[in-house]
Amino acid sequence: MQANDEKFYKAVGDILKKKRLEKGLKFTIFCYENDIATSSLNVIENGYSQAYFSKIAKVIQALDMSYEEFGKLLDEYISKDFFKTD
């Protein structure tokens, strides 16, 4: 995995974990109530590897976030030159 890929997955996970914690949602209970495998959420929140968008989308929806809100948070998190290769 390339360095930018790792940064991107980490950014996605950090945002979703922060939102979950802001809402006071415990990891295991959140997974159980939203039919999300704990292993999947662990991979997403820790940015360990590429997660399928369908799994990320399920977490976004479970957090009652719009894709627009998630996109704005991701844009704020990632610098404008994030994907530069020079």
CYANA upper distance limits for C-alpha pairs under 8 A (distance plus 0.5 A):
  1 MET  CA      5 ASP  CA      6.83
  1 MET  CA      6 GLU  CA      7.27
  2 GLN  CA      6 GLU  CA      6.94
  3 ALA  CA      7 LYS  CA      6.82
  4 ASN  CA      8 PHE  CA      6.57
  4 ASN  CA     82 PHE  CA      7.75
  4 ASN  CA     83 PHE  CA      6.93
  5 ASP  CA      9 TYR  CA      6.73
  6 GLU  CA     10 LYS  CA      6.57
  6 GLU  CA     47 GLY  CA      7.46
  6 GLU  CA     48 TYR  CA      8.19
  6 GLU  CA     49 SER  CA      7.74
  7 LYS  CA     11 ALA  CA      6.58
  8 PHE  CA     12 VAL  CA      6.80
  8 PHE  CA     78 ILE  CA      8.46
  9 TYR  CA     13 GLY  CA      6.69
  9 TYR  CA     44 ILE  CA      7.86
  9 TYR  CA     47 GLY  CA      5.12
  9 TYR  CA     48 TYR  CA      7.83
  9 TYR  CA     49 SER  CA      7.26
  9 TYR  CA     50 GLN  CA      7.00
  9 TYR  CA     51 ALA  CA      8.49
 10 LYS  CA     14 ASP  CA      6.47
 10 LYS  CA     45 GLU  CA      7.91
 10 LYS  CA     46 ASN  CA      6.83
 10 LYS  CA     47 GLY  CA      4.66
 10 LYS  CA     48 TYR  CA      7.99
 11 ALA  CA     15 ILE  CA      6.69
 11 ALA  CA     47 GLY  CA      7.99
 11 ALA  CA     74 LEU  CA      7.50
 11 ALA  CA     77 TYR  CA      7.28
 11 ALA  CA     78 ILE  CA      7.81
 12 VAL  CA     16 LEU  CA      6.85
 12 VAL  CA     44 ILE  CA      7.88
 12 VAL  CA     45 GLU  CA      7.89
 12 VAL  CA     47 GLY  CA      7.75
 12 VAL  CA     74 LEU  CA      7.38
 13 GLY  CA     17 LYS  CA      6.46
 13 GLY  CA     44 ILE  CA      5.59
 13 GLY  CA     45 GLU  CA      4.21
 13 GLY  CA     46 ASN  CA      6.16
 13 GLY  CA     47 GLY  CA      5.90
 14 ASP  CA     18 LYS  CA      6.46
 14 ASP  CA     45 GLU  CA      6.49
 14 ASP  CA     46 ASN  CA      7.73
 14 ASP  CA     47 GLY  CA      8.36
 15 ILE  CA     19 LYS  CA      6.73
 15 ILE  CA     73 LEU  CA      7.64
 15 ILE  CA     74 LEU  CA      7.71
 16 LEU  CA     20 ARG  CA      6.67
 16 LEU  CA     45 GLU  CA      7.09
 16 LEU  CA     59 VAL  CA      8.06
 16 LEU  CA     60 ILE  CA      7.75
 17 LYS  CA     21 LEU  CA      6.65
 17 LYS  CA     45 GLU  CA      6.09
 18 LYS  CA     22 GLU  CA      6.52
 19 LYS  CA     23 LYS  CA      6.81
 19 LYS  CA     63 LEU  CA      7.79
 20 ARG  CA     24 GLY  CA      6.97
 20 ARG  CA     25 LEU  CA      6.00
 20 ARG  CA     26 LYS  CA      8.28
 20 ARG  CA     63 LEU  CA      7.18
 21 LEU  CA     25 LEU  CA      6.22
 21 LEU  CA     26 LYS  CA      7.85
 25 LEU  CA     29 ILE  CA      7.77
 25 LEU  CA     30 PHE  CA      6.43
 26 LYS  CA     30 PHE  CA      6.29
 27 PHE  CA     31 CYS  CA      6.77
 27 PHE  CA     38 THR  CA      8.29
 28 THR  CA     32 TYR  CA      6.67
 28 THR  CA     38 THR  CA      7.20
 29 ILE  CA     33 GLU  CA      6.49
 30 PHE  CA     34 ASN  CA      6.62
 30 PHE  CA     36 ILE  CA      8.43
 31 CYS  CA     35 ASP  CA      6.25
 31 CYS  CA     36 ILE  CA      5.11
 31 CYS  CA     37 ALA  CA      6.67
 31 CYS  CA     38 THR  CA      6.43
 31 CYS  CA     41 LEU  CA      8.00
 32 TYR  CA     36 ILE  CA      6.94
 32 TYR  CA     37 ALA  CA      8.21
 34 ASN  CA     62 ALA  CA      6.82
 36 ILE  CA     40 SER  CA      7.45
 36 ILE  CA     41 LEU  CA      7.45
 36 ILE  CA     58 LYS  CA      8.29
 36 ILE  CA     59 VAL  CA      8.21
 37 ALA  CA     41 LEU  CA      6.98
 38 THR  CA     42 ASN  CA      6.49
 39 SER  CA     43 VAL  CA      6.74
 40 SER  CA     44 ILE  CA      6.73
 40 SER  CA     51 ALA  CA      8.38
 40 SER  CA     55 LYS  CA      7.90
 41 LEU  CA     45 GLU  CA      6.37
 41 LEU  CA     59 VAL  CA      8.41
 42 ASN  CA     46 ASN  CA      6.48
 43 VAL  CA     47 GLY  CA      6.34
 43 VAL  CA     48 TYR  CA      5.79
 43 VAL  CA     49 SER  CA      7.13
 43 VAL  CA     51 ALA  CA      7.75
 44 ILE  CA     48 TYR  CA      7.44
 44 ILE  CA     49 SER  CA      8.08
 44 ILE  CA     50 GLN  CA      8.45
 44 ILE  CA     51 ALA  CA      6.76
 44 ILE  CA     56 ILE  CA      7.70
 51 ALA  CA     55 LYS  CA      7.36
 51 ALA  CA     56 ILE  CA      7.49
 52 TYR  CA     56 ILE  CA      7.12
 53 PHE  CA     57 ALA  CA      6.35
 54 SER  CA     58 LYS  CA      6.70
 55 LYS  CA     59 VAL  CA      7.01
 56 ILE  CA     60 ILE  CA      6.75
 57 ALA  CA     61 GLN  CA      6.64
 58 LYS  CA     62 ALA  CA      6.57
 59 VAL  CA     63 LEU  CA      6.71
 60 ILE  CA     64 ASP  CA      7.06
 60 ILE  CA     65 MET  CA      6.01
 60 ILE  CA     66 SER  CA      7.69
 60 ILE  CA     67 TYR  CA      7.84
 60 ILE  CA     70 PHE  CA      7.97
 61 GLN  CA     65 MET  CA      6.26
 61 GLN  CA     66 SER  CA      7.63
 65 MET  CA     69 GLU  CA      6.76
 65 MET  CA     70 PHE  CA      7.15
 66 SER  CA     70 PHE  CA      6.82
 67 TYR  CA     71 GLY  CA      6.45
 68 GLU  CA     72 LYS  CA      6.68
 69 GLU  CA     73 LEU  CA      6.76
 70 PHE  CA     74 LEU  CA      6.60
 71 GLY  CA     75 ASP  CA      6.52
 72 LYS  CA     76 GLU  CA      6.69
 73 LEU  CA     77 TYR  CA      6.63
 74 LEU  CA     78 ILE  CA      6.61
 75 ASP  CA     79 SER  CA      7.86
 78 ILE  CA     82 PHE  CA      6.70
